[in-house]
Amino acid sequence: MTLTIKKKQVADDFIITGNKTESYLKFYKNIKNRETAAAAASRLFCYPRNERLY
């Protein structure tokens, strides 16, 4: 899985804010539900091939 521009932006913002959900919501404007954003952010950061995000 390669990182898209948005996924990289979420990861970079997470480093600054420390909040995965808020970072996800900032760049994925189409997501309105916080629970959906939290689940999607969790999947993004837990994906084994995204080890470089940490």
Rosetta silent file (secondary structure, phi, psi, omega in degrees, C-alpha in Angstrom):
SEQUENCE: MTLTIKKKQVADDFIITGNKTESYLKFYKNIKNRETAAAAASRLFCYPRNERLY
SCORE:     score description
SCORE:     0.000 S_00000001
   1 L     0.000  120.832  177.194    0.000    0.000    0.000 S_00000001
   2 L   -91.917  150.593  179.460    1.512    3.273   -1.043 S_00000001
   3 L   -79.147  128.804  173.090    0.729    6.440    0.811 S_00000001
   4 L   -80.512  171.090  179.122   -1.475    8.886   -1.004 S_00000001
   5 H   -60.276  -44.012 -179.413   -0.959   12.597   -0.575 S_00000001
   6 H   -63.283  -42.447 -179.438   -3.903   12.782    1.835 S_00000001
   7 H   -63.712  -39.342  177.227   -2.649    9.858    3.919 S_00000001
   8 H   -65.679  -39.867  178.229    0.778   11.461    4.191 S_00000001
   9 H   -62.702  -41.206  177.869   -0.845   14.757    5.206 S_00000001
  10 H   -61.302  -46.188 -179.745   -2.847   12.954    7.897 S_00000001
  11 H   -62.233  -43.988  179.344    0.313   11.296    9.199 S_00000001
  12 H   -64.301  -40.831  179.211    2.258   14.564    9.214 S_00000001
  13 H   -67.595  -36.245  178.165   -0.576   16.380   10.984 S_00000001
  14 H   -60.556  -38.417  178.963   -0.827   13.576   13.544 S_00000001
  15 H   -60.441  -36.956 -179.444    2.820   14.115   14.451 S_00000001
  16 H   -77.440  -48.043 -172.381    1.995   17.740   15.225 S_00000001
  17 H   -89.522  -32.084 -176.132   -1.400   17.313   16.932 S_00000001
  18 L    78.884    8.770 -178.072   -1.186   13.829   18.406 S_00000001
  19 L  -122.882  109.346 -176.968   -4.827   13.227   17.475 S_00000001
  20 H   -65.093  -44.265 -177.203   -5.494   10.695   14.705 S_00000001
  21 H   -63.696  -48.020  179.843   -9.212   11.417   14.390 S_00000001
  22 H   -62.819  -39.900  178.487   -8.815   15.195   14.152 S_00000001
  23 H   -63.485  -41.615  179.280   -6.000   14.798   11.647 S_00000001
  24 H   -64.074  -45.943 -179.308   -8.138   12.486    9.533 S_00000001
  25 H   -63.206  -31.374 -178.107  -11.122   14.843    9.628 S_00000001
  26 H   -64.262  -36.355 -174.509   -8.941   17.779    8.590 S_00000001
  27 H  -105.067  -15.301  176.350   -7.976   16.201    5.268 S_00000001
  28 L  -112.783   80.853 -174.444  -10.995   14.013    4.512 S_00000001
  29 L   -65.885  -21.312 -178.842  -13.731   16.655    4.404 S_00000001
  30 L   -75.411  -14.577  178.431  -16.314   14.176    3.082 S_00000001
  31 L   -87.987  119.096 -177.655  -16.283   12.277    6.401 S_00000001
  32 L  -105.517  -25.358 -175.976  -18.805   13.864    8.778 S_00000001
  33 L   -90.061  124.928 -178.380  -19.159   11.195   11.459 S_00000001
  34 H   -62.984  -36.745  179.735  -16.417   11.203   14.134 S_00000001
  35 H   -65.558  -39.120  176.757  -16.767    7.457   14.749 S_00000001
  36 H   -64.275  -43.643  178.853  -16.246    6.764   11.059 S_00000001
  37 H   -63.754  -40.846  179.599  -13.203    9.042   11.031 S_00000001
  38 H   -63.482  -42.160  179.779  -11.788    7.369   14.143 S_00000001
  39 H   -66.543  -43.030  179.757  -12.174    3.917   12.599 S_00000001
  40 H   -65.718  -40.569  178.175  -10.624    5.002    9.295 S_00000001
  41 H   -64.581  -39.946  178.484   -7.719    6.722   11.064 S_00000001
  42 H   -61.785  -43.811  177.926   -7.152    3.630   13.154 S_00000001
  43 H   -62.632  -40.655 -179.731   -7.013    1.467   10.020 S_00000001
  44 H   -61.206  -44.569 -175.415   -4.578    3.898    8.416 S_00000001
  45 H   -83.883  -14.661 -179.136   -2.174    3.844   11.358 S_00000001
  46 H   -98.012   -9.065 -177.709   -2.454    0.128   12.089 S_00000001
  47 L   -65.031  122.513 -173.132   -1.800   -1.125    8.590 S_00000001
  48 H   -55.153  -31.999 -177.765    1.463   -3.109    8.831 S_00000001
  49 H   -77.093   -6.683  179.593    2.929   -1.686    5.645 S_00000001
  50 H   -97.085   34.479 -179.171    2.635    1.837    7.042 S_00000001
  51 H   -59.050  -26.055 -178.618    5.440    1.320    9.538 S_00000001
  52 H   -70.791  -12.840 -178.937    7.038    4.551    8.293 S_00000001
  53 H   -70.135  -21.371 -174.072    4.141    6.548    9.747 S_00000001
  54 L   -95.124    0.000    0.000    5.478    6.142   13.263 S_00000001
